[in-house]
Amino acid sequence: MQKFLNATGFKIANSGPGSPGSETNLFGSLTKAALAKWQAANGVSPASGYFGPVTRAKMGTAPVQSPVASPAATPA
């Protein structure tokens, strides 16, 4: 779960456990929060961070939407 979320732009943490390359098998509050953000971006309602059947189905069958990135500043 953490690898999937990190790989799709919904980072668990910037450093330490759960961060890219340091994923764990734990499903704690940081994973739940990242999953809720993924759910909101991918049309899962409610976006509660609960890994239930609707979320599992969406992850397995639908294209994954990454978070919307801010546009880069254009030099003047």
Backbone as JSON, one array per atom type, in Angstrom:
{
  "sequence": "MQKFLNATGFKIANSGPGSPGSETNLFGSLTKAALAKWQAANGVSPASGYFGPVTRAKMGTAPVQSPVASPAATPA",
  "N": [[0.83, -1.17, 0.0], [1.88, 1.29, 0.92], [4.03, 1.58, -0.88], [2.65, 1.74, -3.32], [1.11, 4.1, -2.91], [3.17, 6.02, -2.49], [4.48, 5.81, -4.98], [2.57, 6.8, -6.7], [2.39, 9.45, -6.17], [1.3, 10.18, -3.74], [2.59, 10.71, -1.11], [3.61, 9.01, 1.83], [5.35, 9.87, 3.82], [7.96, 12.34, 4.0], [10.48, 11.68, 4.86], [12.12, 9.04, 6.7], [10.34, 6.23, 8.26], [8.02, 4.84, 6.0], [8.46, 6.66, 4.01], [9.44, 7.23, 0.53], [11.23, 4.44, -0.55], [11.64, 3.6, 2.01], [9.46, 2.18, 2.87], [6.98, 0.56, 4.93], [5.2, -2.24, 6.39], [3.15, -1.36, 7.9], [-0.04, 0.03, 8.67], [-0.74, 2.88, 9.48], [-1.61, 6.11, 10.88], [-0.46, 7.98, 9.08], [-0.39, 6.59, 6.66], [-3.11, 6.13, 6.33], [-4.01, 8.78, 6.02], [-2.72, 9.5, 3.61], [-3.91, 7.65, 1.91], [-6.56, 8.53, 2.03], [-6.3, 10.96, 0.67], [-5.61, 9.97, -1.85], [-7.98, 8.62, -2.44], [-9.8, 10.78, -2.57], [-8.82, 12.1, -4.83], [-9.34, 10.24, -6.73], [-12.02, 9.74, -6.99], [-13.31, 8.22, -5.01], [-15.74, 7.87, -2.65], [-17.02, 7.95, 0.61], [-13.96, 9.77, 1.14], [-12.26, 8.38, 3.21], [-9.99, 7.07, 4.03], [-10.2, 4.44, 4.56], [-9.49, 1.17, 3.65], [-11.35, -0.35, 1.83], [-13.71, -2.4, -0.09], [-14.57, -0.8, -2.29], [-12.44, 0.97, -2.71], [-10.39, -0.9, -3.19], [-11.32, -2.05, -5.57], [-11.3, 0.17, -7.25], [-8.57, 0.77, -7.34], [-7.67, -1.44, -8.71], [-8.86, -1.41, -11.23], [-9.19, 1.08, -12.44], [-7.72, 3.92, -14.15], [-5.05, 5.51, -12.49], [-5.19, 8.53, -10.8], [-2.98, 11.11, -10.3], [-1.93, 13.48, -7.75], [-2.82, 16.9, -8.32], [-0.45, 18.91, -9.74], [1.17, 21.97, -8.99], [1.41, 24.58, -11.37], [4.5, 25.16, -13.03], [6.61, 27.96, -12.51], [6.97, 30.41, -14.99], [9.77, 31.74, -16.52], [10.31, 35.25, -16.87]],
  "CA": [[0.0, 0.0, 0.0], [2.73, 2.48, 0.99], [4.78, 1.7, -2.14], [1.7, 2.21, -4.32], [0.79, 5.51, -2.65], [4.36, 6.82, -2.77], [4.76, 5.78, -6.42], [1.56, 7.55, -7.45], [2.42, 10.86, -5.78], [0.62, 10.42, -2.47], [3.64, 10.31, -0.17], [3.31, 8.72, 3.23], [6.22, 10.77, 4.59], [9.1, 12.82, 3.22], [11.67, 10.97, 5.32], [11.85, 8.07, 7.75], [9.45, 5.13, 7.91], [6.91, 5.17, 5.11], [8.9, 7.52, 2.91], [9.88, 6.45, -0.63], [12.41, 3.64, -0.29], [11.61, 3.15, 3.41], [8.09, 1.77, 3.16], [6.79, -0.5, 5.92], [3.93, -2.97, 6.26], [2.21, -0.81, 8.87], [-1.1, 0.91, 8.16], [-0.99, 3.82, 10.56], [-2.31, 7.36, 10.58], [0.1, 8.63, 7.88], [-0.86, 5.82, 5.5], [-4.54, 6.41, 6.22], [-4.16, 10.14, 5.47], [-2.31, 9.47, 2.2], [-4.95, 6.91, 1.2], [-7.73, 9.42, 1.91], [-6.01, 11.91, -0.41], [-5.72, 9.21, -3.1], [-9.4, 8.38, -2.65], [-10.42, 12.04, -3.01], [-8.36, 12.39, -6.19], [-9.76, 9.18, -7.65], [-13.46, 9.6, -7.0], [-13.83, 7.29, -4.01], [-16.45, 8.65, -1.65], [-16.26, 9.04, 1.21], [-12.51, 9.64, 1.16], [-12.06, 8.21, 4.65], [-8.75, 6.39, 4.32], [-10.51, 3.04, 4.83], [-9.14, 0.36, 2.48], [-12.45, -1.27, 1.65], [-13.91, -2.98, -1.42], [-14.66, 0.22, -3.33], [-11.07, 1.43, -2.97], [-9.63, -1.99, -3.82], [-11.78, -2.17, -6.95], [-10.84, 1.35, -7.99], [-7.13, 0.63, -7.56], [-7.41, -2.53, -9.63], [-9.5, -1.32, -12.55], [-9.26, 2.43, -13.02], [-6.46, 4.64, -14.23], [-4.75, 6.22, -11.25], [-5.02, 9.98, -10.92], [-2.01, 11.67, -9.37], [-2.34, 14.8, -7.27], [-2.62, 17.99, -9.28], [0.76, 19.66, -9.43], [1.11, 23.41, -9.26], [2.16, 24.88, -12.59], [5.82, 25.72, -12.81], [6.73, 29.38, -12.83], [7.6, 30.67, -16.28], [10.66, 32.91, -16.43], [9.84, 36.41, -17.64]],
  "C": [[0.89, 1.25, 0.0], [3.52, 2.67, -0.3], [3.87, 2.25, -3.24], [1.42, 3.7, -4.13], [1.98, 6.41, -2.94], [4.63, 6.92, -4.27], [3.77, 6.6, -7.23], [1.43, 9.0, -6.99], [1.72, 11.19, -4.48], [1.53, 9.94, -1.35], [3.11, 10.08, 1.24], [4.08, 9.7, 4.11], [7.36, 11.21, 3.68], [10.39, 12.13, 3.61], [11.26, 10.0, 6.43], [10.9, 6.98, 7.3], [8.26, 5.58, 7.07], [7.3, 6.04, 3.93], [9.35, 6.65, 1.73], [11.22, 5.75, -0.36], [12.48, 3.1, 1.13], [10.19, 2.75, 3.82], [8.06, 0.63, 4.17], [5.49, -1.24, 5.61], [2.88, -2.45, 7.21], [1.18, 0.07, 8.18], [-1.5, 1.82, 9.32], [-1.65, 5.09, 10.07], [-1.77, 8.06, 9.33], [-0.35, 7.92, 6.61], [-2.34, 6.1, 5.27], [-4.78, 7.78, 5.6], [-3.8, 10.18, 3.99], [-3.36, 8.73, 1.37], [-6.2, 7.76, 1.02], [-7.52, 10.45, 0.8], [-6.11, 11.21, -1.77], [-7.2, 8.99, -3.44], [-10.09, 9.64, -3.18], [-10.06, 12.35, -4.45], [-8.88, 11.39, -7.21], [-11.24, 8.84, -7.56], [-14.03, 8.56, -6.06], [-14.46, 8.12, -2.9], [-17.15, 7.71, -0.67], [-14.77, 8.73, 1.19], [-12.06, 9.56, 2.62], [-10.73, 7.59, 5.02], [-8.95, 4.93, 4.69], [-10.26, 2.24, 3.55], [-10.18, -0.75, 2.28], [-12.61, -1.72, 0.21], [-14.0, -1.95, -2.54], [-13.27, 0.72, -3.7], [-10.27, 0.34, -3.66], [-10.03, -2.14, -5.28], [-11.26, -1.02, -7.79], [-9.34, 1.25, -8.29], [-6.83, -0.43, -8.62], [-7.92, -2.32, -11.04], [-9.43, 0.05, -13.2], [-7.88, 3.04, -13.17], [-6.26, 5.45, -12.96], [-4.51, 7.69, -11.54], [-4.02, 10.44, -9.87], [-2.5, 13.01, -8.87], [-2.05, 15.86, -8.32], [-1.41, 18.79, -8.84], [0.53, 21.13, -9.75], [1.9, 23.68, -10.54], [3.5, 25.52, -12.25], [5.83, 27.19, -13.21], [7.46, 29.53, -14.16], [8.49, 31.89, -16.15], [10.17, 34.03, -17.33], [10.83, 36.8, -18.69]]
}
